[in-house]
Amino acid sequence: MDQNIGKLLDNRYELLELIGVGGMAKVYKARCHRLNRLVAVKILRDDLSQDSDFRRRFQDESQAVAMLSHPNIVAVYDVSRSSEMEYIVMELIDGISLKQYMQKKGNKLNWREALHFITQIVKALGHAHSRGIIHRDIKPHNVMVLRDGSVKVADFGIARLVSAGHSTMTQETLDSVHYISPEQARGSHIDARSDLYSAGVVLYEMTTGRLPFEGDSPVSVAIQHINSIPLSPRDINPDIPEALEAITMKAMAPKAENRYVSADAMLADLEEFRKNPSINFDYTPSDLHLTQDGESEDPEKTQPISAVSFSGRNTQAGHRSAKPASDRPRSRAAAIEDYDDEPQSASWPIFAAVAAILVFTIGVLYVFYSSFIQPLFAPTPNYTIPALEGLVYEQVVQDRELLGDFSVLISSKIASEEPAGTILRQSPDGESTTKDPKTQISVTVSSGPEIVVMPDVTGWEYVKALVELQNLGLKVPVPEYQTHEEVPSNHVISYTPLEGAELRPGDKVQLVVSTGPAEKLEAVPLFIGQTEEWARNKADLQNLVIDNIIPVWSNEHAAGVVVDQSVAAYTEVPQGTKINLQVSKGVDPATLPPVPKTVSFQIALPTDPVMVHVVVKDGPTVILDRNVDCTLEAALSCSVTGTGTKQYDIYFDNVLVKTESVSFG
């Protein structure tokens, strides 16, 4: 048995049982006697408790964590020191770790269940980060899954203490290295985005059933976090929606500046994805590509430069080859002679041709000017975009007076409290102006109030039903529990509203969950006064168990007869209840009266002539009274019957001389 079991810390916390052992502490189930509640007590290792610097940081960190208050964070109630022992008092969780839950499910969860869990983890991180606390060791081992499907993140602020307090390679270290951020692996500065990287790894593992990086040693795994990009989740599990893959890989971006800036930002994407799993985020896994030095690539820096080739042709301006002599112009005189030889009447067609060319050129220049040059300098009229928000799309497209030459295109439909078909947004904005009279107006149209049709979850496992309903935007309060002869334990018996009911997001669905078949009760027989054999046979007939037979002395019951029973007769108990019996082993010898014995003794008589008188009493009763004359006898022989010890008095001449005792033992 653990040496701490049974200890009472600070006269308040009684350690009941050991429930966990880690690299830096042991965890015990304990009872707080001041508030009469069960708690978990984490006691630090002895070597850590002896380090004064570690104790100081432990107190500071733990007190900061104790200020956190969130439904998805394990509450810290107390931080104390008792008898050279450092310990933390925490909320006692009735559940298992997310790692154990994943193992029970075959290591891979469906994406809806993974979304349910990661959303709660990120909410917990957001609360802690808003108070300046970084977890530093987010992994499935530190996330607890409760019976109602909710999760609680444990061990906030402890990772910094472990890393600073000792360097021993423990199993916790081996587990943690699969989830650490690149900056943690390098020993660089850590901020809230390191937690988001680890949360991304947890999401990756939940949806794919495997870790992003594996290796023969923690060092090899850490190096992969720094230098490698994991296989795309959809390459492992094609059922993962693209948007969820994008969220996962953005959270796991090697460079912190490429990740979500905060837990709230990541939560916003998770919520958008939950509402619309087909959403397309402006982010792809290619954003994670690394350069040789381990940094993310800048697409602008890695664009290939187009090759340009140059020919060997001579492009020197003004270079001409020499013309042959036959192509050279003749002398001016020769030219005149040729002209004068032509008839004078042939010159008028030349003037006509020149005039025609001039008219054609002027016409072309006018058309060019009026069609191209003049419009460049003429003022362009403005056209006002009609305001369409609040109008009904079907009516708008029929109203040519309203639209003119503008056209309307539905870019998206979203759920809204406005009637179906109502235009909610438009682009360009109404009353803005444009130079294009045929501008196309994109509008977002209401699809009407969002309706959630209640699915049939009868017989579903409770956590599965909870996740499905929450993913539909419905609220599920704590379920009612009832026994049921056919529906297995922790499965849904019934629900309200009924299947097919049209609900709105935020509506409540009340589940009734089975606790299994009702226990069959039996009335405990009256065993007292019966033999042990009869009691055993009777218990077997009623499916009760005689657990222990305790032999006792009894002056009222004979040997072998039942004297008492641990459960009162006629009490109704579940079948299989264990009962202890006390069985007589006969009369207690200590209570029997002693057997009288006869004892003889002698009394020496004096030589003086006196009358000796001897009296033996049993209480007030005289059992022997003798008178002897000393002159006649030298000794007096007495014989007395009795029990115990009796006193007798000796008188000389009626004067008490002495008192003696005789024993019958």
ChimeraX attribute file (.defattr): number of C-alpha atoms within 10 A of each C-alpha:
attribute: neighborCount
match mode: 1-to-1
recipient: residues
	/A:1	6
	/A:2	7
	/A:3	6
	/A:4	15
	/A:5	15
	/A:6	13
	/A:7	14
	/A:8	17
	/A:9	19
	/A:10	11
	/A:11	11
	/A:12	15
	/A:13	24
	/A:14	22
	/A:15	22
	/A:16	17
	/A:17	16
	/A:18	18
	/A:19	13
	/A:20	12
	/A:21	12
	/A:22	13
	/A:23	14
	/A:24	19
	/A:25	18
	/A:26	16
	/A:27	21
	/A:28	23
	/A:29	22
	/A:30	28
	/A:31	19
	/A:32	19
	/A:33	13
	/A:34	9
	/A:35	9
	/A:36	10
	/A:37	12
	/A:38	19
	/A:39	21
	/A:40	26
	/A:41	30
	/A:42	24
	/A:43	21
	/A:44	21
	/A:45	16
	/A:46	13
	/A:47	11
	/A:48	20
	/A:49	18
	/A:50	14
	/A:51	11
	/A:52	10
	/A:53	11
	/A:54	18
	/A:55	18
	/A:56	10
	/A:57	15
	/A:58	25
	/A:59	17
	/A:60	13
	/A:61	18
	/A:62	22
	/A:63	18
	/A:64	16
	/A:65	25
	/A:66	18
	/A:67	13
	/A:68	18
	/A:69	14
	/A:70	15
	/A:71	14
	/A:72	21
	/A:73	25
	/A:74	25
	/A:75	23
	/A:76	25
	/A:77	17
	/A:78	14
	/A:79	19
	/A:80	15
	/A:81	15
	/A:82	11
	/A:83	7
	/A:84	9
	/A:85	15
	/A:86	21
	/A:87	24
	/A:88	22
	/A:89	23
	/A:90	23
	/A:91	17
	/A:92	17
	/A:93	19
	/A:94	9
	/A:95	17
	/A:96	15
	/A:97	21
	/A:98	23
	/A:99	20
	/A:100	17
	/A:101	18
	/A:102	16
	/A:103	13
	/A:104	10
	/A:105	12
	/A:106	10
	/A:107	16
	/A:108	19
	/A:109	19
	/A:110	14
	/A:111	17
	/A:112	17
	/A:113	18
	/A:114	19
	/A:115	22
	/A:116	20
	/A:117	22
	/A:118	19
	/A:119	21
	/A:120	19
	/A:121	24
	/A:122	24
	/A:123	19
	/A:124	23
	/A:125	28
	/A:126	23
	/A:127	18
	/A:128	23
	/A:129	19
	/A:130	13
	/A:131	13
	/A:132	13
	/A:133	19
	/A:134	24
	/A:135	23
	/A:136	26
	/A:137	27
	/A:138	28
	/A:139	25
	/A:140	25
	/A:141	18
	/A:142	18
	/A:143	23
	/A:144	25
	/A:145	23
	/A:146	16
	/A:147	14
	/A:148	15
	/A:149	17
	/A:150	18
	/A:151	27
	/A:152	23
	/A:153	27
	/A:154	24
	/A:155	19
	/A:156	26
	/A:157	21
	/A:158	18
	/A:159	16
	/A:160	16
	/A:161	17
	/A:162	17
	/A:163	12
	/A:164	10
	/A:165	18
	/A:166	12
	/A:167	9
	/A:168	10
	/A:169	10
	/A:170	12
	/A:171	10
	/A:172	13
	/A:173	16
	/A:174	14
	/A:175	15
	/A:176	20
	/A:177	23
	/A:178	22
	/A:179	31
	/A:180	24
	/A:181	31
	/A:182	25
	/A:183	19
	/A:184	18
	/A:185	18
	/A:186	12
	/A:187	9
	/A:188	10
	/A:189	8
	/A:190	15
	/A:191	17
	/A:192	22
	/A:193	26
	/A:194	27
	/A:195	27
	/A:196	30
	/A:197	27
	/A:198	26
	/A:199	28
	/A:200	28
	/A:201	26
	/A:202	26
	/A:203	30
	/A:204	26
	/A:205	22
	/A:206	25
	/A:207	26
	/A:208	23
	/A:209	20
	/A:210	16
	/A:211	16
	/A:212	22
	/A:213	19
	/A:214	15
	/A:215	12
	/A:216	7
	/A:217	10
	/A:218	17
	/A:219	13
	/A:220	13
	/A:221	21
	/A:222	24
	/A:223	15
	/A:224	18
	/A:225	26
	/A:226	20
	/A:227	15
	/A:228	18
	/A:229	19
	/A:230	15
	/A:231	12
	/A:232	17
	/A:233	26
	/A:234	15
	/A:235	10
	/A:236	13
	/A:237	13
	/A:238	11
	/A:239	13
	/A:240	17
	/A:241	16
	/A:242	18
	/A:243	23
	/A:244	27
	/A:245	20
	/A:246	20
	/A:247	24
	/A:248	26
	/A:249	27
	/A:250	24
	/A:251	28
	/A:252	32
	/A:253	24
	/A:254	27
	/A:255	19
	/A:256	21
	/A:257	9
	/A:258	15
	/A:259	23
	/A:260	21
	/A:261	14
	/A:262	19
	/A:263	25
	/A:264	17
	/A:265	14
	/A:266	23
	/A:267	20
	/A:268	13
	/A:269	18
	/A:270	22
	/A:271	15
	/A:272	15
	/A:273	19
	/A:274	21
	/A:275	13
	/A:276	11
	/A:277	15
	/A:278	13
	/A:279	15
	/A:280	13
	/A:281	14
	/A:282	7
	/A:283	13
	/A:284	15
	/A:285	19
	/A:286	12
	/A:287	16
	/A:288	22
	/A:289	17
	/A:290	18
	/A:291	12
	/A:292	9
	/A:293	8
	/A:294	13
	/A:295	14
	/A:296	17
	/A:297	16
	/A:298	12
	/A:299	11
	/A:300	7
	/A:301	7
	/A:302	9
	/A:303	8
	/A:304	8
	/A:305	6
	/A:306	6
	/A:307	5
	/A:308	5
	/A:309	6
	/A:310	5
	/A:311	6
	/A:312	6
	/A:313	6
	/A:314	7
	/A:315	8
	/A:316	7
	/A:317	6
	/A:318	5
	/A:319	8
	/A:320	7
	/A:321	5
	/A:322	6
	/A:323	8
	/A:324	7
	/A:325	7
	/A:326	7
	/A:327	7
	/A:328	8
	/A:329	9
	/A:330	9
	/A:331	8
	/A:332	9
	/A:333	9
	/A:334	10
	/A:335	11
	/A:336	10
	/A:337	10
	/A:338	10
	/A:339	11
	/A:340	9
	/A:341	8
	/A:342	10
	/A:343	8
	/A:344	9
	/A:345	7
	/A:346	8
	/A:347	10
	/A:348	9
	/A:349	10
	/A:350	10
	/A:351	10
	/A:352	11
	/A:353	11
	/A:354	11
	/A:355	12
	/A:356	12
	/A:357	12
	/A:358	12
	/A:359	12
	/A:360	12
	/A:361	11
	/A:362	12
	/A:363	12
	/A:364	12
	/A:365	12
	/A:366	13
	/A:367	11
	/A:368	12
	/A:369	13
	/A:370	12
	/A:371	11
	/A:372	11
	/A:373	12
	/A:374	11
	/A:375	11
	/A:376	11
	/A:377	8
	/A:378	8
	/A:379	8
	/A:380	11
	/A:381	10
	/A:382	12
	/A:383	16
	/A:384	15
	/A:385	22
	/A:386	18
	/A:387	16
	/A:388	23
	/A:389	17
	/A:390	15
	/A:391	14
	/A:392	17
	/A:393	22
	/A:394	11
	/A:395	11
	/A:396	16
	/A:397	14
	/A:398	10
	/A:399	10
	/A:400	12
	/A:401	8
	/A:402	14
	/A:403	19
	/A:404	12
	/A:405	12
	/A:406	18
	/A:407	15
	/A:408	17
	/A:409	13
	/A:410	13
	/A:411	13
	/A:412	12
	/A:413	17
	/A:414	13
	/A:415	14
	/A:416	15
	/A:417	11
	/A:418	15
	/A:419	15
	/A:420	17
	/A:421	18
	/A:422	24
	/A:423	23
	/A:424	19
	/A:425	19
	/A:426	20
	/A:427	15
	/A:428	17
	/A:429	17
	/A:430	15
	/A:431	12
	/A:432	13
	/A:433	15
	/A:434	15
	/A:435	11
	/A:436	14
	/A:437	17
	/A:438	13
	/A:439	15
	/A:440	15
	/A:441	20
	/A:442	17
	/A:443	23
	/A:444	20
	/A:445	27
	/A:446	24
	/A:447	18
	/A:448	16
	/A:449	16
	/A:450	15
	/A:451	13
	/A:452	18
	/A:453	14
	/A:454	20
	/A:455	16
	/A:456	13
	/A:457	21
	/A:458	18
	/A:459	17
	/A:460	18
	/A:461	17
	/A:462	24
	/A:463	18
	/A:464	15
	/A:465	21
	/A:466	25
	/A:467	21
	/A:468	17
	/A:469	20
	/A:470	18
	/A:471	18
	/A:472	20
	/A:473	18
	/A:474	20
	/A:475	16
	/A:476	18
	/A:477	12
	/A:478	11
	/A:479	17
	/A:480	15
	/A:481	17
	/A:482	16
	/A:483	17
	/A:484	15
	/A:485	12
	/A:486	11
	/A:487	18
	/A:488	18
	/A:489	19
	/A:490	20
	/A:491	23
	/A:492	26
	/A:493	25
	/A:494	18
	/A:495	18
	/A:496	12
	/A:497	16
	/A:498	14
	/A:499	13
	/A:500	11
	/A:501	13
	/A:502	13
	/A:503	19
	/A:504	16
	/A:505	16
	/A:506	13
	/A:507	12
	/A:508	17
	/A:509	21
	/A:510	15
	/A:511	24
	/A:512	21
	/A:513	26
	/A:514	26
	/A:515	19
	/A:516	17
	/A:517	14
	/A:518	12
	/A:519	12
	/A:520	11
	/A:521	15
	/A:522	17
	/A:523	15
	/A:524	22
	/A:525	18
	/A:526	17
	/A:527	23
	/A:528	19
	/A:529	17
	/A:530	15
	/A:531	17
	/A:532	22
	/A:533	11
	/A:534	12
	/A:535	19
	/A:536	15
	/A:537	12
	/A:538	18
	/A:539	19
	/A:540	12
	/A:541	9
	/A:542	15
	/A:543	16
	/A:544	22
	/A:545	17
	/A:546	20
	/A:547	12
	/A:548	12
	/A:549	14
	/A:550	15
	/A:551	17
	/A:552	17
	/A:553	19
	/A:554	19
	/A:555	14
	/A:556	12
	/A:557	18
	/A:558	17
	/A:559	19
	/A:560	18
	/A:561	24
	/A:562	28
	/A:563	25
	/A:564	19
	/A:565	20
	/A:566	11
	/A:567	18
	/A:568	15
	/A:569	14
	/A:570	11
	/A:571	12
	/A:572	14
	/A:573	16
	/A:574	15
	/A:575	16
	/A:576	17
	/A:577	16
	/A:578	16
	/A:579	17
	/A:580	15
	/A:581	21
	/A:582	21
	/A:583	26
	/A:584	25
	/A:585	19
	/A:586	17
	/A:587	16
	/A:588	12
	/A:589	11
	/A:590	8
	/A:591	10
	/A:592	9
	/A:593	8
	/A:594	13
	/A:595	10
	/A:596	12
	/A:597	13
	/A:598	11
	/A:599	15
	/A:600	11
	/A:601	10
	/A:602	10
	/A:603	12
	/A:604	11
	/A:605	19
	/A:606	16
	/A:607	11
	/A:608	10
	/A:609	13
	/A:610	16
	/A:611	17
	/A:612	21
	/A:613	19
	/A:614	20
	/A:615	16
	/A:616	23
	/A:617	15
	/A:618	15
	/A:619	9
	/A:620	7
	/A:621	8
	/A:622	11
	/A:623	15
	/A:624	15
	/A:625	13
	/A:626	12
	/A:627	15
	/A:628	17
	/A:629	17
	/A:630	19
	/A:631	13
	/A:632	9
	/A:633	12
	/A:634	13
	/A:635	13
	/A:636	17
	/A:637	9
	/A:638	15
	/A:639	10
	/A:640	16
	/A:641	13
	/A:642	18
	/A:643	18
	/A:644	13
	/A:645	11
	/A:646	18
	/A:647	14
	/A:648	18
	/A:649	16
	/A:650	20
	/A:651	17
	/A:652	20
	/A:653	14
	/A:654	12
	/A:655	11
	/A:656	13
	/A:657	12
	/A:658	10
	/A:659	13
	/A:660	10
	/A:661	11
	/A:662	17
	/A:663	13
	/A:664	17
	/A:665	12
